[in-house]
Amino acid sequence: NAGVMQNPRHLVRRRGQEARLRCSPMKGHSHVYWYRQLPEEGLKFMVYLQKENIIDESGMPKERFSAEFPKEGPSILRIQQVVRGDSAAYFCASSPPLRTSGRPDTQYFGPGTRLTVL
Amino acid sequence: DAKTTQPTSMDCAEGRAANLPCNHSTISGNEYVYWYRQIHSQGPQYIIHGLKNNETNEMASLIITEDRKSSTLILPHATLRDTAVYYCIVTRGGADGLTFGKGTHLIIQP
């Protein structure tokens, strides 16, 4: 059973470009979460999505950041007009559907995408 | 989610049990205690979780005090590969975003 997959693992962008980070959840999981880890800091929750719906985006910066989880395909975290402060590791996690777990939905993390903005 | 307090760092000799404490005095009745670890810059790895009973799996044991205000993660026979930052997180579960603190940097000494 493959774990959470993220690609690319490393991404380099120049200021002003767009960054697209992809996340494929574990098989059978329908909930996706994105977290950001700035250098020398802890992980910060950004957004929680289910298929075709954003459930909680309380941690998302108000501008330039967006996320989607389409009916088909991976979840995408999109950062427009990147700035140097966006350089960080971005982690995706997934959890199973609430109705099947019967217990709290453990989140399983992917290996992350390291974004470097030049 | 309730706030947790962990020591900044700890050392443990290889082969010995590593006991990592966590205080969560404001935990609510419906909140679980979760432990994750992050080795170097990898993605966080789930270790174990519990509500009020002690739990054990192939990786670790979790001891939760009767009043649920604190817990201890036990790695029974620490190896060098257990060197990592360990995060204690209190959450209702469901589908909430997790709140990561600074964690405990556990260093296993040869």
Interface residues (C-beta under 8 A of the other chain):
Chain A: V4 H31 Y33 Y35 G42 L43 K44 F45 M46 Y48 Q50 I55 D56 S58 G59 A89 F91 A93 S95 L98 R103 P104 D105 T106 Q107 Y108 F109 G110 P111 G112 R114
Chain B: Y32 Y34 Y36 S41 Q42 G43 P44 Q45 Y46 H49 Y87 T91 R92 G93 G94 A95 D96 G97 L98 T99 F100 G101 K102 G103
